[in-house]
Structure formats: C-alpha cells, structure tokens
Amino acid sequence: MNDAQGPSGPTRQQIWDDRHAAREPIESPEPDPTLVEEIGPLAPGRALDLGAGDGRNAVWLAAHGWDVTAVDFSRVALDRGRALADRVGVEVDWVQQDLLAWTPPSRAFDLVCLFFIHLAPDERRAVYARAAEGVAPGGSLLVVAHDVSNLGQGAGGPQDRAVLFTADEIAADLRGFEVMRAEPVRRPVGDEMVAIDAVVRAVRPGE
C-alpha cells in the first residue's frame, strides 16, 4: 500500500485503482462474517476501518450505530464506498491515505479493524503497530487476513508466502493487549471450497 514503485511501472495505488475499476464491486457488498460475529455483540463507539476497500465493513458498522472512519489509498474504492453508504443511508468519514505513511490518532478508537491487509513483513509490522496504537482503553483490535496455510490448503488469496502470516504471529506482537481470539478459521467461498483466514481479536485493558 505504498505509492513508491519506481518510475518504470504503476504504483500500488494505481494497481488497486485499476483493480477496483475493473469490477463493481471487487468484494461482496455484505460485511465480512467475522466482523459480524466478533463485533456485533459490542456496544457501538468510534471505529477505524483500515484498508477499507469498497466500504462494505465500514458501512455495516455505521448502519449498526458506529461512528466510522474508513481509510484507503484507492480513490476508486472510496468513491464506491461513498455510493454504498448513500444507498444504505449512513454516514462514514472517508479518508484517502496510504497506510504505509499515515498514522491514526493515538488511543482514539473503540474499534480498529484491518481486513486482508497483506504487506511485506517489515511494512506489515509498522502498519499493524500504528493500528494497535489507535485503540482506546477498553477498545478492540480486529485483524482478519489469509492465513499462511491458505497457500496450500485453501482457496484464493495472495500466492506469495512472504505476505502471509498466522494469527499467533500477529498476537505475539500485541504487547499491552489481552488476546481474546487468535486462530485459523475456515471460511466457505464457493461450492465445496474454503479459504483459511487468520483471525485475531485483542482488547486494550481499560485504564
């Protein structure tokens, strides 16, 4: 999620703009089932959706009473998110920023979520650390991504081992949090097909 790709090729932002523009939408308009399962029971507050894409999770959160900020570097994706929010009749604060360069306000959100943000390890650790710093006392961090085991056993997802990880690897970096869940989860994606997700939910203890 960095614009710096060199002069000879498209930037990652341009690649994702093109990818979003080629399909409408690139994702299902329905929220990720893990979001509904993990966050549905929580009392609404301020939420930050990082790498929000077409906005399906941000819009679902807003429709369930959350005050949502959605961040993505693709202008095409954000425009799709705005259109979805308008159709549903909710308000979301849409922010165009590169997660490799943007830092959320410290301890400002009751929920910070990252869905399918796959980066090189050093980039991922930096982005995820800044995301965790944005979680307020008593708030939750929710990470959902393709598990490393999906590469050989599941369907879809990145085919580059370097950008995949396990839930335990993410949980191990979350100092100062109480990890509520860290495990691989099998998710149906078609007829007799499954994807394997790494799911982590952690809570910053209240002060």
C-alpha positions, 0 to 999 in steps of 0.5 A: 500500500505504498505509492513508491514503485519506481518510475518504470511501472504503476504504483500500488495505488494505481494497481488497486485503482485499476483493480477496483475499476475493473469490477463493481464491486471487487468484494461482496457488498455484505460485511465480512462474517467475522466482523459480524460475529466478533463485533456485533455483540459490542456496544457501538463507539468510534471505529477505524476501518483500515484498508477499507476497500469498497466500504462494505465493513465500514458501512455495516458498522455505521448502519449498526450505530458506529461512528466510522472512519474508513481509510484507503489509498484507492480513490476508486474504492472510496468513491464506491464506498461513498455510493454504498453508504448513500444507498444504505443511508449512513454516514462514514468519514472517508479518508484517502491515505496510504497506510504505509505513511499515515498514522491514526490518532493515538488511543482514539478508537473503540474499534480498529479493524484491518481486513486482508491487509497483506504487506511485506513483513517489515511494512506489515509490522509498522502498519499493524503497530500504528493500528494497535496504537489507535485503540482506546482503553477498553477498545478492540483490535480486529485483524482478519487476513489469509492465513499462511496455510491458505497457500496450500490448503485453501482457496484464493488469496495472495500466492506469495508466502512472504505476505502471509502470516498466522494469527499467533504471529500477529498476537505475539506482537500485541504487547499491552493487549489481552488476546481474546481470539487468535486462530485459523478459521475456515471460511466457505467461498464457493461450492465445496471450497474454503479459504483459511483466514487468520483471525485475531481479536485483542482488547486494550485493558481499560485504564 
